[in-house]
Structure formats: C-alpha cells, structure tokens
Amino acid sequence: MKKKFAQTKNLPDIFDLSVDYFYARMGKEFVAGVHYFIPPTTSKTKKAILWDLEALENWLRGYENSKADPEVFELLDRIS
C-alpha cells in the first residue's frame, strides 16, 4: 500500500530534497490544508506536520495549477 501522508523528517528519503526545502516553502508555495496539515493534538509545544505526498508530487512535477485529472498526468508520464 502506498503511503498517503508523511512526516517532515521522512520527506528527504521520499523526494531527495532537504527538510529545509519544505520548511522554506511552507505558507508560500506549499499551502496549509492542501500540501500539509497539522493533526489535532493536546500538546502545546510539539505538533506533528503531515504532508500530502500526492499534492507534493503534483507540485514538484508542475501539475499544481492544472485542472486536468491526475490520472491523465500519470498516463503521460508513462509514455514520456
């Protein structure tokens, strides 16, 4: 089963980009509620950030602003 979400510390293993790359774009290119979210917690100091891996991959591939179905892009990637 493919993971849908990942914590920030695991992103370098998935995308081969540093944690700083993702933090630098939070609230700018990466939108809360779209690319990442903070699950509810009772902790006031430690909050986990979960990243939507599909949304990140779409952004990295440049599909972010397209209204086309992601399956279409997946098919295009297979033939290119």
TORTI-266934 format. One record per residue (C-alpha): chain; x, y, z. Coordinates in Angstrom, 3 decimals. Layout:
<seros>
@mol->A x->X y->Y z->Z
...
</seros>
This chain:
<seros>
@mol->A x->0.000 y->0.000 z->0.000
@mol->A x->1.355 y->3.403 z->-0.987
@mol->A x->1.634 y->5.970 z->1.811
@mol->A x->-0.668 y->8.959 z->1.522
@mol->A x->0.969 y->11.175 z->4.175
@mol->A x->4.463 y->11.525 z->5.652
@mol->A x->6.073 y->13.491 z->8.446
@mol->A x->8.544 y->16.220 z->7.549
@mol->A x->11.554 y->14.204 z->8.727
@mol->A x->10.738 y->11.479 z->6.152
@mol->A x->10.437 y->13.780 z->3.121
@mol->A x->14.182 y->13.729 z->2.231
@mol->A x->14.011 y->9.938 z->1.820
@mol->A x->10.968 y->10.217 z->-0.458
@mol->A x->11.841 y->13.256 z->-2.594
@mol->A x->15.643 y->13.523 z->-2.191
@mol->A x->15.279 y->17.137 z->-1.029
@mol->A x->16.262 y->18.566 z->2.359
@mol->A x->13.831 y->19.261 z->5.167
@mol->A x->14.802 y->22.930 z->4.831
@mol->A x->13.485 y->22.903 z->1.238
@mol->A x->9.996 y->22.068 z->2.510
@mol->A x->10.088 y->24.358 z->5.555
@mol->A x->11.194 y->27.309 z->3.409
@mol->A x->8.118 y->26.919 z->1.203
@mol->A x->5.514 y->26.382 z->3.951
@mol->A x->2.877 y->29.075 z->3.788
@mol->A x->4.221 y->30.246 z->0.426
@mol->A x->4.270 y->27.667 z->-2.359
@mol->A x->3.026 y->24.910 z->-0.036
@mol->A x->-0.428 y->25.706 z->1.300
@mol->A x->-1.755 y->24.522 z->4.652
@mol->A x->-4.702 y->22.210 z->4.117
@mol->A x->-3.536 y->21.365 z->0.592
@mol->A x->0.091 y->20.255 z->0.822
@mol->A x->0.338 y->19.768 z->4.580
@mol->A x->-1.717 y->19.860 z->7.762
@mol->A x->-1.219 y->19.700 z->11.497
@mol->A x->-3.372 y->16.990 z->13.106
@mol->A x->-5.239 y->17.952 z->16.283
@mol->A x->-3.186 y->17.492 z->19.450
@mol->A x->-3.320 y->18.451 z->23.092
@mol->A x->0.403 y->19.257 z->23.169
@mol->A x->1.179 y->22.963 z->23.266
@mol->A x->4.825 y->22.575 z->22.289
@mol->A x->5.139 y->19.636 z->19.900
@mol->A x->2.971 y->19.434 z->16.818
@mol->A x->3.402 y->16.937 z->14.010
@mol->A x->3.153 y->18.128 z->10.428
@mol->A x->1.821 y->15.644 z->7.907
@mol->A x->2.471 y->16.198 z->4.228
@mol->A x->0.195 y->15.017 z->1.428
@mol->A x->2.598 y->13.084 z->-0.777
@mol->A x->0.381 y->13.223 z->-3.864
@mol->A x->-0.066 y->17.006 z->-3.585
@mol->A x->3.699 y->17.462 z->-3.151
@mol->A x->4.475 y->15.254 z->-6.131
@mol->A x->1.969 y->17.164 z->-8.278
@mol->A x->3.544 y->20.471 z->-7.225
@mol->A x->7.072 y->19.226 z->-7.925
@mol->A x->6.041 y->17.990 z->-11.379
@mol->A x->4.335 y->21.289 z->-12.183
@mol->A x->0.792 y->19.913 z->-12.211
@mol->A x->-0.322 y->22.178 z->-9.364
@mol->A x->-2.112 y->24.786 z->-11.428
@mol->A x->-3.665 y->22.385 z->-13.881
@mol->A x->-7.287 y->21.347 z->-13.689
@mol->A x->-6.627 y->18.097 z->-15.560
@mol->A x->-7.181 y->14.812 z->-13.799
@mol->A x->-4.019 y->13.465 z->-12.070
@mol->A x->-4.592 y->10.105 z->-13.817
@mol->A x->-4.080 y->11.842 z->-17.168
@mol->A x->-0.693 y->13.108 z->-15.998
@mol->A x->0.225 y->9.653 z->-14.725
@mol->A x->-0.515 y->8.207 z->-18.162
@mol->A x->1.512 y->10.957 z->-19.835
@mol->A x->4.448 y->10.240 z->-17.539
@mol->A x->4.375 y->6.586 z->-18.564
@mol->A x->4.773 y->7.391 z->-22.254
@mol->A x->7.393 y->10.115 z->-21.887
</seros>
